[in-house]
Amino acid sequence: MTKFVLCSTMIPLPPPHVFLTVVIIFLFLAFGKKKRRSTNKDSISELPPGPKRLPIIGSLLQMRGASPHQALNNLAMRHGPIMSLQLGEILAIVITSPKAVMEILKIHEPAFAQRPRLGVVESLSYEYSSFTFSPYGEYWRQMRKICVLEFLSTKRVMSFRSIREQEVWNMIKAIGDFDEKPFNLSDLMLSVINKVIARALLGDRCKYQEEFISLMKEVMLLSGVLEFPDLFPSMKFLQYTSRVKLARERLHHKIDVILNYIIEDHKAKLESVINNENKPPAGGDLVDMLLHLQKTSDLKFYITMEVIKNVTMKEPLSERAQTLSMTQELFSVGTESSSIVLEWAMSEMLRNPRVMQKAQLEIRDHLNGKSLVKESDIESLGYLKAVVKETLRLHPPIPLVPREARERCKIMGYDIPSKANIIINAWALGRDAENWINPEEFLPERFLESSVDFKGNSFHYIPFGNGRRICPGINYAIAGIELLLAQLLYHFDWGLGDGKKLPYVLDMEETFTITLRRKNPLVMIAKSRIKFADEGTLPA
Ligand code: HEM
């Protein structure tokens, strides 16, 4: 089958006869639309400059060859930091300058506080109850509030400390057991991140945890595939050519079954507690909290089963729709990105032994022979924190931040039509020589005396986005990443699994889906440096 590369993800084109039919119908529709457009006000608007557009496919051919974040950056160098691009039926406005970011995510933010509708969200979320992709409005506001209060507030993130410390410690022991033989560090790190979030979302004793995690891994694989029909949303019949859509729907069904079991399990537990005192169980997990809210809150929206499954809340959908979408949603958005940062941080330090040694020295000095790194130790590790920031600069896990224009607006003097897709190239911003000295070099020192941070104050450094849809999981993510990295650096000295000499041979190939991760896993050898603590010394 012919393949078209966009997002370095392969977009399978439909077979030639289907393609030809599509072309003919599209020309017919396009001709019809052209006539109408001459009377449309948008036709006289001044769009940002951009590459030439061919009929039907627009500028799709310009995206060939490179990964999308790179292809878009290459085009931006020719056409400017605010650029318009026609991708099939989709009009995209690509942003690569801090000034345009500030206009979009600060000055005119409400006009851009929406995300585009994507096929992947439609087929994997509950009746579009995903709040990450829900339209800007009351539902999104309430869902975000619940999500932050019940799961991502500083207090809640702190309360997951013992889960993090235990799971990371289990990983350190597992690495010790490899006894200087090669092992897949990438898999191990992802598995810890998965376990921590699964325990925080579903509780410690959830008997469906393993099934849930393994289905969520499939979600991540299928989430990143952007297909040909996504670029022609008005042609509904194209959806029938999509095999990925079918696979997603089957997967969604399997997840639904497991989430129903999980909810029933939690409901039974919760009933007994609420009967006694009208409070959720102390230290309850997220599903407990949502079920409790579903019963007791007087919010304008009902927390539906879909919401709890996607972990969310929504206007009444169907009866059964009442409870799981947030669980699924937080798991999928929360795990992949953190494990990606860990992989790139280790990769960059392996290529830059000076940085690794400096980070190890800082931790080993600070811990002074203690057998275990605890979260309370991390605050003093300024260099380690700078390593994480520098990793996020060079390798933002979500390199292209997606937004949609809710209304017509002017940005840097250009007209942005309503419904245009906005693509903010966070990857390009992090490597722009106008904003950074020696941008391609991994230099954590640049953050030591700098006020630049990822919490929304800097428009040239936006690994977590910015504005009202900024990532609400920053504290959660950073706590896990720093602890895991500190333990890896403290306990072990590192080498490559194939025995080749560092730093020259480490490949840094990327693979782009929605996220940008290492193409090949990190296969490593770890030499123990610090005597392990007994399990008894771990926090309860
Ligand atoms: C290093 C790890 C992470 C990175 C780099 C990251 C990055 C991002 C980015 C770029 C956005 C879009 C922001 C925007 O449009 O301005 C986002 C949104 C979001 N993130 Fe994260 N994220 C990470 C971890 C997490 C974690 C751990 C969670 C939760 C457990 C989480 C939950 C969310 C949610 C719910 C949204 C949607 C917010 C909304 O639309 O209102 N993220 N994230």
Residues whose N, C-alpha, C, O or C-beta is under 5 A from the ligand:
A	BS01	HEM	F131 T132 L330 V333 G334 S337 S338 V341 P397 I398 V401 P402 I462 P463 F464 G465 N466 R468 R469 I470 C471 P472 G473 Y476 A477
